[in-house]
Structure formats: structure tokens, C-alpha cells
Amino acid sequence: MREERWVFEEEPTHIPARDKPKLECSQVVIATVEKKHCGEVLKVLTREAPLGEYKHVKRIRNRAVEEGKGLEGETKANGKGRADVLEVVVCTSHPQEGGGWPVGTRGVEGGEPRGAAAAAGVQGDAWECMPSALKSVLLPLVCRVSLAEVPRHSPEDREQLQDWNRVWPVSYKVPAGKVVTRSAKIKVSEEDKHEMLKHLGLVRELATGESGQRREAGCGACNAAVIVNPTTKEVVGLGQDQTKSTDWTTWDSRLVHAPSPLRHAAMVAIENVAEGVRSWGNKRKRSDTETGGDTAPSVSDRGDGDPEAEPYLCTGFDCYLWREPCTMCAMALVHSRVRRITFCVPDPKWGALGGAFRLHSLTSLNHHYEVFHWPVIEASKP
């Protein structure tokens, strides 16, 4: 029995479409406003200074100020020793950060507030950052203008929401229908791990066996792919690299082709599945003709939950590869509608699912799959 050179680690790693963002803050101009003026202030800001890319930032937050220790201009109390005021985001401190107001609208009257502005507690830096169109409108309505920081990006989960709200209130909304485009980690059940290891073992044998060892490294060379129907747990497609040599072990001798730079393992496996779909359709048509029944449904009409029905291409199937797929293979698997991709050896130069970039992060794609990396280590020699 041949001793395996590569050993699987204990756990697979989910590769999200993007990494969970860290807290980054941007500087904004805020105005302290009494509640009675809030509606008028918001009306002006909505028209003159939309938040642009900072739509996740809540424009208003409450602030309670102790009576006698309040901001200059805050004179009314609510009867409980506190004056309730609101802090409102006016605009970003720099136009190019997406605050919604054009470059060149900054006031020309100088950086330091004078007269009524100084008396109202307007900080010089904040005054300089405000568009001139807002200064004359907001000055009679606000108690103070100053600088503050807000989270630059939208939170990815409720834990981040709670932490980032301490900086400034932000909103959080779970994207509908595109779970795999989020950065949340997906856990794998023990049953799934067992199935994944079983099929990865076949991939390892095909890629690193006697025929696989003669190939060079790369997405195409020294690679193998296995496509599995997770409902029946059966292998429905299998492919080895056919880019450089005719010396390979093929699952179906009818699929042997001359070497081609396009015949990477994933492409061969997809073709293998397509051949099975065509064979199934031909048999179904012959059976319907003999029995006088209706003709077989189109390929796109299949896959409605019947384990014996062939789905559209590879819809709902899982693909296992020894090496991380390149862009061509990863995109072919998108078109084939696979459910999940698992690979063992990353490719930092050409890999399209975490190595060089993450194809599954593109929101413009009409299909997204989950991606897992199951690391392997080289077995120690005695």
C-alpha cells in the first residue's frame, strides 16, 4: 500500500467573499442642535449635504447635557436638571471622502469663525470644513459646531454594530439572498466534514498518484477535480489535468482528448458531468418513445428535488479540487451553478478563490458559491 505524502489537517477553513472589515473612522463636522430646530436643520442638510457613501451613518444621535454645565447657547432644561439636545452630522471634513458636497464650496471668508459664529461655540477647524452654503443657514439654529469621528464602513454583523455604535450610531442590515457575499464564517457539521474528507481523498489520489506526480505545479498541471451530488453523495463528474500529457487516468475513456491548455481538471470534470446529462437525456427520450410518453423535459426544467432527476448543469453540486482553481475554472464553476468548492493547495499567484483575489466577492455575478480551503501538510519521513 502506497504511503500518502500529503496529510489533511483537522479542520477546513471557510473563505468568505471578503475579510471582516476593521473599524476605520472618518472625520465629520457635527452640529449640536436643540430638538425644536432639528427638523429644519435636517431639511437643509438633506438638500445641501447628502451623506453619499456614509449612508450607514445615522445622521442624529441624542445627547443629554447637565444643566449649568451645558454648551454655550443651551439654556433650557427639561425640568429634571438636564437639557436635551441632538448632535447632527453636517458633512465630512474633506469633500473627497464622499460627504456629498462638491470640492470648492468651502467658505472663502477664512478659517476662524467671527462674531455670532464664535459666540455660538463654533470651533475654527469645523468652521473651515463646512460648505459656505451651510454656514449662514445653520448658524442661527445650532448651539455648537465641532469635529467628530464616525465609522467609515458599514458593520458586517451585530457584534461590530454594538462596538461601532460606541463611536457613532450606525445602521446594520443583513443583505437579502446573498449570504456568501458576506464575511461571516460558515461552520461545517461533522457529517459534512466526513463527506468532504472522503471526496478529497479521491482528489488527492488522482492528483498525487503515479500519473499526477509526473505533472508540474499549477491550476491545470498536477490537479484533479471531483464533482459530487450532495443529495445522493455520489460522484457525478471527475477530471484530471489534460493540458500537457496524454498519460492520465480517465474516468470515462470516451472523454480522452489531445492535450490542450484549456483542459484544466475542473473543465474536464464539468465536461464529464455534461456528458452524463446528455446520456441521461438520450436514454429518457428513447424510453419515452418506446412507451409513447412525453419527451424528456429540457435540462433547465430538471433538478426540482428529485434525486434521480438530472439538474441544470451542476446546480447544487459540490466540487472538490486538489489545487485552488484559476480564474477560468472558477468562472466555469459559477456558470455551472455549483453549490460549494473545496480545495487543498492554495495558489497565491493565480488562485481565484483567495490566492490572488476572490472571484466569489463580485456582487455582479448572478450566482455565488461557498468556498472552503482544507489545508494539507507534507507527511514527515521516517
Buried (B, 14 or more C-beta within 10 A) or exposed (E): EEEEEBEBEEEBEBBBBEEBBEEEBBBBBBBBBBBEBBEBBBEBBEEBBBBBBBBBBBBBBEBEBEBEEBBEBBEEBEEEEEBBBBBBBBBBBBBEBBBBBEEEBBBEEEEEBEEEBEEBBBBBBBBBBBBEBBBEBBBEBBBBBBEBBBBBBBBBEEEBBEEBBEBBBBEBEEEEEEEBBBBBEBEBEEEBBEBBBEBBBBBBBBBBBEBBEEBEEBBBBBBBBBBBBBEEEEBBBBBBBBBBEEEBEBBEEEBEEEEEEEBBBBBBBBBBBBBBBEEBBEEBEEEEEEEEEEEBEEBEEBBEEEEEEBBBBBBBBBBBBBBBBBBBBBBBBBEBBBBBBBBBBBBEEBBBBBBBEBBBBEEEBEBBBBBBBBBBEEEEEE
